[in-house]
Amino acid sequence: MSRLREAKEKEALYRRRHQQPFEAFEETVQQGTEDFEQWDEYLEWKAYRNVRRDLEENE
């Protein structure tokens, strides 16, 4: 339960920080100029998203 809560909180943090949903941020990162800080955030956000999905599927 705590891992699921943590993943949801991290996703919400990234959504607030970037003021857009994951899909829009993903498109921005993939089509924009190379920005390593954004790329790192994208990878972290994607990982938390995948963890949340996996945990929700296995409940």
N, CA and C atoms as an extended XYZ file, in Angstrom:
177
Properties=species:S:1:pos:R:3:atomname:S:1:resname:S:1:resid:I:1 pbc="F F F"
N         0.814       -1.204        0.000 N   MET     1
C         0.000        0.000        0.000 CA  MET     1
C         0.855        1.265        0.000 C   MET     1
N         1.918        1.287        0.773 N   SER     2
C         2.729        2.501        0.861 CA  SER     2
C         3.456        2.786       -0.452 C   SER     2
N         3.860        1.750       -1.173 N   ARG     3
C         4.520        1.970       -2.468 CA  ARG     3
C         3.550        2.590       -3.469 C   ARG     3
N         2.293        2.141       -3.434 N   LEU     4
C         1.283        2.690       -4.323 CA  LEU     4
C         1.026        4.155       -3.983 C   LEU     4
N         0.902        4.451       -2.715 N   ARG     5
C         0.676        5.833       -2.295 CA  ARG     5
C         1.853        6.725       -2.712 C   ARG     5
N         3.072        6.234       -2.514 N   GLU     6
C         4.259        6.996       -2.894 CA  GLU     6
C         4.276        7.271       -4.397 C   GLU     6
N         3.971        6.266       -5.194 N   ALA     7
C         3.967        6.436       -6.649 CA  ALA     7
C         2.926        7.471       -7.070 C   ALA     7
N         1.742        7.421       -6.461 N   LYS     8
C         0.694        8.395       -6.785 CA  LYS     8
C         1.108        9.801       -6.384 C   LYS     8
N         1.724        9.941       -5.227 N   GLU     9
C         2.179       11.258       -4.769 CA  GLU     9
C         3.257       11.826       -5.684 C   GLU     9
N         4.180       10.974       -6.113 N   LYS    10
C         5.240       11.438       -7.022 CA  LYS    10
C         4.658       11.858       -8.365 C   LYS    10
N         3.700       11.090       -8.869 N   GLU    11
C         3.062       11.466      -10.128 CA  GLU    11
C         2.366       12.820      -10.001 C   GLU    11
N         1.677       13.032       -8.905 N   ALA    12
C         0.995       14.307       -8.670 CA  ALA    12
C         2.005       15.447       -8.587 C   ALA    12
N         3.132       15.203       -7.959 N   LEU    13
C         4.190       16.212       -7.856 CA  LEU    13
C         4.677       16.626       -9.241 C   LEU    13
N         4.955       15.655      -10.091 N   TYR    14
C         5.434       15.959      -11.438 CA  TYR    14
C         4.359       16.681      -12.254 C   TYR    14
N         3.096       16.265      -12.096 N   ARG    15
C         1.998       16.922      -12.805 CA  ARG    15
C         1.899       18.400      -12.407 C   ARG    15
N         2.008       18.666      -11.102 N   ARG    16
C         1.956       20.055      -10.624 CA  ARG    16
C         3.182       20.836      -11.086 C   ARG    16
N         4.347       20.235      -10.985 N   ARG    17
C         5.596       20.909      -11.342 CA  ARG    17
C         5.608       21.327      -12.808 C   ARG    17
N         5.121       20.456      -13.664 N   HIS    18
C         5.174       20.729      -15.107 CA  HIS    18
C         3.854       21.249      -15.653 C   HIS    18
N         2.834       21.299      -14.814 N   GLN    19
C         1.519       21.838      -15.161 CA  GLN    19
C         0.953       21.219      -16.433 C   GLN    19
N         1.123       19.900      -16.536 N   GLN    20
C         0.580       19.158      -17.674 CA  GLN    20
C         0.575       17.677      -17.340 C   GLN    20
N        -0.248       16.910      -18.037 N   PRO    21
C        -0.254       15.460      -17.814 CA  PRO    21
C         1.014       14.810      -18.385 C   PRO    21
N         1.240       13.571      -17.992 N   PHE    22
C         2.438       12.847      -18.415 CA  PHE    22
C         2.578       12.808      -19.934 C   PHE    22
N         1.499       12.501      -20.636 N   GLU    23
C         1.567       12.345      -22.092 CA  GLU    23
C         2.046       13.625      -22.769 C   GLU    23
N         1.576       14.775      -22.311 N   ALA    24
C         2.003       16.046      -22.896 CA  ALA    24
C         3.478       16.314      -22.594 C   ALA    24
N         3.902       16.013      -21.373 N   PHE    25
C         5.306       16.212      -21.008 CA  PHE    25
C         6.198       15.278      -21.817 C   PHE    25
N         5.762       14.045      -21.983 N   GLU    26
C         6.518       13.069      -22.770 CA  GLU    26
C         6.734       13.576      -24.192 C   GLU    26
N         5.685       14.107      -24.787 N   GLU    27
C         5.793       14.632      -26.153 CA  GLU    27
C         6.758       15.815      -26.208 C   GLU    27
N         6.671       16.696      -25.221 N   THR    28
C         7.559       17.859      -25.157 CA  THR    28
C         9.014       17.428      -25.075 C   THR    28
N         9.295       16.461      -24.217 N   VAL    29
C        10.668       15.993      -24.019 CA  VAL    29
C        11.196       15.317      -25.281 C   VAL    29
N        10.371       14.505      -25.891 N   GLN    30
C        10.826       13.752      -27.051 CA  GLN    30
C        10.981       14.618      -28.299 C   GLN    30
N        10.249       15.715      -28.380 N   GLN    31
C        10.321       16.558      -29.572 CA  GLN    31
C        11.167       17.802      -29.371 C   GLN    31
N        11.498       18.109      -28.128 N   GLY    32
C        12.239       19.331      -27.842 CA  GLY    32
C        13.733       19.160      -28.028 C   GLY    32
N        14.438       20.236      -27.715 N   THR    33
C        15.891       20.176      -27.747 CA  THR    33
C        16.370       19.316      -26.583 C   THR    33
N        17.540       18.824      -26.667 N   GLU    34
C        18.081       17.924      -25.652 CA  GLU    34
C        18.293       18.681      -24.339 C   GLU    34
N        17.501       18.317      -23.346 N   ASP    35
C        17.565       18.937      -22.023 CA  ASP    35
C        17.666       17.790      -21.022 C   ASP    35
N        18.874       17.586      -20.489 N   PHE    36
C        19.104       16.433      -19.631 CA  PHE    36
C        18.282       16.467      -18.350 C   PHE    36
N        18.035       17.645      -17.815 N   GLU    37
C        17.227       17.747      -16.599 CA  GLU    37
C        15.794       17.298      -16.876 C   GLU    37
N        15.233       17.758      -17.991 N   GLN    38
C        13.880       17.326      -18.368 CA  GLN    38
C        13.858       15.831      -18.654 C   GLN    38
N        14.872       15.340      -19.316 N   TRP    39
C        14.926       13.914      -19.641 CA  TRP    39
C        14.954       13.078      -18.359 C   TRP    39
N        15.734       13.497      -17.368 N   ASP    40
C        15.788       12.792      -16.085 CA  ASP    40
C        14.421       12.783      -15.410 C   ASP    40
N        13.749       13.929      -15.412 N   GLU    41
C        12.421       14.018      -14.808 CA  GLU    41
C        11.436       13.118      -15.556 C   GLU    41
N        11.548       13.102      -16.862 N   TYR    42
C        10.682       12.245      -17.671 CA  TYR    42
C        10.867       10.779      -17.293 C   TYR    42
N        12.121       10.346      -17.182 N   LEU    43
C        12.387        8.945      -16.843 CA  LEU    43
C        11.879        8.597      -15.446 C   LEU    43
N        12.052        9.501      -14.493 N   GLU    44
C        11.560        9.264      -13.134 CA  GLU    44
C        10.037        9.208      -13.120 C   GLU    44
N         9.398       10.156      -13.782 N   TRP    45
C         7.940       10.197      -13.830 CA  TRP    45
C         7.408        8.921      -14.488 C   TRP    45
N         8.021        8.514      -15.568 N   LYS    46
C         7.598        7.300      -16.280 CA  LYS    46
C         7.745        6.073      -15.379 C   LYS    46
N         8.827        6.013      -14.610 N   ALA    47
C         9.044        4.879      -13.707 CA  ALA    47
C         7.965        4.833      -12.624 C   ALA    47
N         7.660        5.979      -12.011 N   TYR    48
C         6.603        6.008      -10.993 CA  TYR    48
C         5.253        5.646      -11.595 C   TYR    48
N         5.027        6.076      -12.805 N   ARG    49
C         3.773        5.749      -13.504 CA  ARG    49
C         3.667        4.234      -13.722 C   ARG    49
N         4.758        3.630      -14.145 N   ASN    50
C         4.759        2.181      -14.367 CA  ASN    50
C         4.593        1.410      -13.066 C   ASN    50
N         5.234        1.864      -12.005 N   VAL    51
C         5.085        1.218      -10.693 CA  VAL    51
C         3.634        1.289      -10.253 C   VAL    51
N         3.029        2.469      -10.369 N   ARG    52
C         1.622        2.619       -9.966 CA  ARG    52
C         0.731        1.671      -10.755 C   ARG    52
N         0.913        1.628      -12.050 N   ARG    53
C         0.083        0.744      -12.884 CA  ARG    53
C         0.256       -0.721      -12.485 C   ARG    53
N         1.494       -1.143      -12.293 N   ASP    54
C         1.761       -2.528      -11.900 CA  ASP    54
C         1.108       -2.868      -10.563 C   ASP    54
N         1.239       -1.976       -9.591 N   LEU    55
C         0.654       -2.214       -8.275 CA  LEU    55
C        -0.856       -2.232       -8.322 C   LEU    55
N        -1.451       -1.366       -9.111 N   GLU    56
C        -2.905       -1.353       -9.240 CA  GLU    56
C        -3.422       -2.613       -9.919 C   GLU    56
N        -2.686       -3.110      -10.887 N   GLU    57
C        -3.092       -4.337      -11.589 CA  GLU    57
C        -3.016       -5.559      -10.690 C   GLU    57
N        -2.078       -5.542       -9.730 N   ASN    58
C        -1.859       -6.707       -8.872 CA  ASN    58
C        -2.595       -6.640       -7.548 C   ASN    58
N        -3.474       -5.667       -7.392 N   GLU    59
C        -4.238       -5.570       -6.138 CA  GLU    59
C        -5.297       -6.627       -6.076 C   GLU    59
